[in-house]
């Protein structure tokens, strides 16, 4: 009889421990999910800066005129920031569309134009030659298609 009570107590202790671990894991996951949430203010600022860059002809895209000039793309909500990727919901000509971007700012993208200080101490830029450009493209395509 005493053995049965001991087993019952051990079983209750193990179940209680598992329950505590489950609650802690839920809190940890919940905190991680909250860290990846985005605000409407951040998203609207990202789109505003995109339109500024579009006006300066630094960026282009099929939706840029509708988003920045005609204003027919209407931001609705930010869905999440997953590993830095921005994902937003918008309306475009009465259809729901998803806007995605790997980064929030143009400056966060790697440039193919390298900058260096020349012999006179002046900052200069140089564009890649065709071989380096093709190598960069091949690397980017491998990354995109996970080959």
C-alpha positions in Angstrom: 0.0 0.0 0.0 2.8 2.4 0.9 4.5 1.5 -2.4 1.3 2.5 -4.3 1.2 5.9 -2.6 4.8 6.5 -3.4 4.2 5.7 -7.1 1.2 7.9 -7.1 3.1 10.8 -5.6 6.0 10.4 -8.1 3.5 10.3 -11.0 1.8 13.5 -9.7 5.2 15.1 -9.4 6.3 14.2 -12.9 2.9 15.4 -14.4 3.3 18.7 -12.5 6.8 19.1 -13.7 5.8 18.5 -17.3 2.9 21.0 -16.9 5.4 23.6 -15.7 7.7 22.9 -18.6 4.8 23.2 -21.0 3.7 26.5 -19.6 7.3 27.9 -19.7 7.6 26.7 -23.3 4.3 28.4 -24.2 5.5 31.7 -22.7 8.8 31.5 -24.5 7.2 30.9 -27.9 4.6 33.6 -27.2 7.4 36.1 -26.5 9.2 35.1 -29.7 6.0 35.6 -31.7 5.5 39.0 -30.1 9.1 40.0 -31.0 8.3 39.3 -34.7 5.1 41.3 -34.7 5.1 44.6 -36.5 3.2 47.8 -36.0 1.1 49.8 -38.4 3.4 52.8 -37.8 6.5 50.9 -38.8 4.8 49.5 -41.9 3.5 52.9 -43.0 7.0 54.4 -42.5 8.5 51.6 -44.6 6.0 52.3 -47.5 6.6 56.1 -47.1 10.3 55.7 -47.5 9.8 53.3 -50.4 7.8 56.0 -52.2 10.5 58.6 -51.4 13.0 56.3 -53.1 10.7 55.8 -56.0 10.3 59.5 -56.4 14.1 59.8 -56.5 14.2 57.0 -59.0 16.3 54.8 -56.7 13.7 51.9 -56.9 11.2 50.7 -59.4 8.6 48.0 -59.7 5.2 47.2 -61.2 3.2 48.4 -58.1 5.3 51.6 -57.4 3.2 53.9 -59.6 -0.1 52.6 -58.1 1.3 52.7 -54.5 3.2 56.0 -54.7 1.5 58.1 -57.4 -2.1 56.9 -58.1 -2.5 55.7 -54.4 -4.6 52.8 -55.6 -2.7 50.4 -53.4 -4.1 51.0 -49.9 -2.2 49.6 -46.9 -4.4 47.6 -44.5 -2.2 45.8 -41.9 1.1 44.3 -41.2 1.1 40.6 -41.0 4.5 39.9 -39.5 8.2 40.4 -39.6 9.7 36.9 -40.0 13.5 36.9 -39.9 13.5 40.5 -41.1 11.1 39.9 -44.0 8.3 42.4 -44.0 4.8 41.1 -44.9 1.9 43.4 -45.3 -1.8 43.2 -46.4 -3.1 45.8 -48.8 -6.0 46.5 -51.2 -5.3 47.1 -54.9 -8.2 47.8 -57.2 -10.6 46.2 -54.8 -8.4 43.0 -54.5 -6.5 41.9 -51.4 -2.7 41.7 -52.1 0.3 40.7 -50.1 3.3 43.0 -50.1 6.6 41.4 -49.2 10.1 42.7 -48.9 13.2 41.1 -47.6 14.3 44.4 -46.0 12.5 47.5 -44.9 14.9 50.0 -46.3 16.8 50.3 -49.6 20.0 50.8 -47.7 19.7 47.3 -46.1 20.2 45.6 -49.5 23.7 44.8 -50.6 25.0 47.0 -53.4 26.7 45.6 -56.4 28.7 48.8 -56.7 31.7 48.6 -54.4 33.0 51.6 -52.7 36.7 52.2 -51.9 39.1 55.0 -51.1 41.4 55.7 -54.0 45.1 56.7 -53.9 44.2 60.4 -53.5 42.1 59.6 -50.4 38.8 60.2 -52.2 35.8 57.8 -51.9 35.2 56.1 -55.3 32.9 53.5 -56.6 33.4 50.8 -59.1 30.9 48.6 -60.9 31.7 44.9 -61.2 33.0 43.4 -64.4 30.8 40.9 -66.3 32.5 37.9 -64.7 31.9 39.1 -61.1 28.4 40.2 -62.0 27.5 36.8 -63.4 29.1 35.1 -60.3 26.9 37.3 -58.0 23.8 36.5 -60.0 24.6 32.8 -59.9 25.0 32.9 -56.1 21.8 34.9 -55.7 19.8 32.5 -57.8 21.2 29.5 -55.9 20.1 31.2 -52.7 16.7 32.0 -54.0 16.0 28.5 -55.4 18.0 26.7 -52.6 20.0 24.8 -55.2 
